[in-house]
Amino acid sequence: MTDSRLPHILLRERPDGSDFTSTRSGGGEKRIPGRQRDAHSSFLKSRLEAAWREVEDERAVVQIERHGVYIEFKSDPGADLVTKSLEDIRSKKVRLLNVRTETVAVTNPDTGAPEEVVTTYATVFVANEKKDHFLKKIQEYAEADTEKGRPRNADLINSIADIRKALSIESFWQDATSLIPDHMPQWCEIWLSNDTDEVISGFEAS
């Protein structure tokens, strides 16, 4: 058998140590916009239902049966997206697949000067039987309060600016979007959840 082990990496100089320093201002507090409860919950509910309908319409056209849908959540520019609450660890049927950021230019409302801010996108797989998972969270936000009098799921729902069906490439791309191949074919590395025949055949049929 061929020895496939790689050589060790040897550091020739003693590394320097330094304490961790957060790059976020405000003592690490979340940057989550305030929302008008009724209007925001209605908007997100309609956007989520529209995204799901779009996926189901595509299934009917291409006649491919899938076990779930891929949804993309978006933050406001310069605000945080509470990505840790976009996954259902217990059931493993709502999975956070990818988090990416895009830098956009906006006008500072106080100074009127242009500045660059980051928008966060998260791609989530939702199994068919978990269709109501996020609808339930939005409904709880609209109707239920915590013991402290805040809307339930407020941090998560307020951090979501928009919801849409995941894009076929951009939502899963891990590198700079400028590297996405255009009309010229290029080799790309694709990571699948596992190497079962079902997963591979599903990818090849996409």
N, C-alpha and C positions, 0 to 999 in steps of 0.2 A: 504493500500500500504506500502511495506517495505521501510524504510528510507535508501537509498543507498549512502547518502552523507558520505564522508570520513572525519576523524578528521583533524583538522588544524595542520600544522607543526609549532611548537613554538620554536623560537630561544632563548636559555637561556642566551647566551652571546652576547654582543653588537658586530656587525660585523665591520671589519676594511674596510676602503675605500682606493682605490688606483687609480691613473690615468692610463688610457689605454696606453700600450706600444706595438707598432707593433713588431712582431717577424721577419718581413721582412727587409732585409738590403737595402740600396740604397734609403732611404727616401720614400719607398712605391712605387717605380717605377716598372712597369711591366717588367718581365724577358721574353722577346719575341725574338726568334732567327731572324737573318737576313736571307732572302731567295733569291734564284735566281728566279725571277718572273715567267718567262715562264715555267721553269722546274717544279717548285713547283705547279703551277696551273694545269699543265698537269697531274702531279702525283696524286693530290687530286681528280681531275675529274675522272680519271680512277679508283681510289680506291672507290669513291662514287658510280659510275655506277656498279662496280663489286659487291659491297655490296648489292645494290638493286636487281641485277640479282639473287644473291644467295638466297635472301628472296623469290623472285617470283618463283624460281625453287622449293624451299621447299613447297610453297603453292600448286604447281601443283602436287607434290608427295602425300601430305597428304590430298589434296582436301578440304582445309579450307580457307574460304574467310575472310580476315581481312581488317580493315579500314585503315591500314597504316603499316609502318615498324619501327623497332627499330634499330637505328644506334649508334655506339660507336665512339667517337672522342678521340684522344690520344695526349698528349703533348710530347715534348722532355723531357728526364730526366733532372731535375733541372730547367726546364722552366715553365712558366705559361701557362694555357689554359684559353682563354677569354670565360668563360662559360656563362656570362650574355648575350652574343650575339648569343648563340645557341638556343634561344627561341624566338618565335614570339608571344608576348603577345597580340597583336591586334587580330589576327585570332584565337588564342588558338588551332591551328592545328599543331604547331611545339612546342613540350613541352619538357623541360629539366626535366628528371625523376630522375636522380641519378648522383652524383659526388663522385668518390672514388679515393683514392690515393694508390700507391704502392711504397715502398722503394726499390731501387735497388742499387747494388754496381757498381761503375764505377771507372776508373782510371783518376785522375786529369791530364789534358794535360800539365799543367805547372810544376807540381812537380813530376808526375809519381806515386804518392801515391794513394792507394785506398781510396775512400770516398763514403758515402751513400748519394744519392739524391732521390728526390721524383718525380714520374711520375703521372700525373693526367689523369683520364679517365672520360668522361661524356657520359651518355646514354640519347639519345634523341628520342622521338616518332615523326615520320613525317607522317602525313595523306597522303593517296594516291593522293589527289588532290594537295598536296604541294610537289610533287616529285621534281619539279625544283627549290625549295626554295634555297637550298645550291648550286646547280649547277649555279644558277644566281649570287650568291655572289662570287663564284670562277671565273666566267666569267667576272664580273665587276672588280675583282682584277687583272685579266690578261690584261684587255683592257682599263679601265677607271682610270682617276686620280682625286684626290681631288683638291680643289683650291690651296692647298699648294704644289701640285706636287707629292703627295704620291699616291700609288695605293689605290683604294677604298677598304674598308674592310681589310686593311693591317694588323691591329692588330689581328683580328680574324683569317684570313687565315694563317698568319705567325706563329700563336701560335699552329696551328694544324700540328702535325707530321705525323699522319696516320688516316685513317677512315676504319672501318670494320663493318660487321653485328654484332649486339649486341650478346654477349654470352648468352646462355639460363639461366644460374644461376649467374655467376660472375658479369655480367654487372648490375644486379639488387640487388645484395647482399649488405646489409648495415653494416654488421659487418666484423670482421676479416675473411679473406678467409680461414684461418685454421679451422674455425668453420663450414664450409660447410660440410654437411653429405656426407659420402662416401658410402660404401657398407652396412653399418649398418643404418637402418631406424631411423630417429629422428623427433621429433615434431618441426615444424618451424612456425613462425608467418608470414603470407602473408598479405600485404596491397594492396588493390585494389583501383582504382580511385573512385568507388562508389559501391553501393549494388544492382544495377539494375540486372534484370534477364539476360540481354544481356552480361553485364560484367562478371557475375558469370559463365554463360555457356561458354563464350569464354575462361575464365581461366581454367575451368575444361576440356575443349577440348584440351588445350595446351599439 
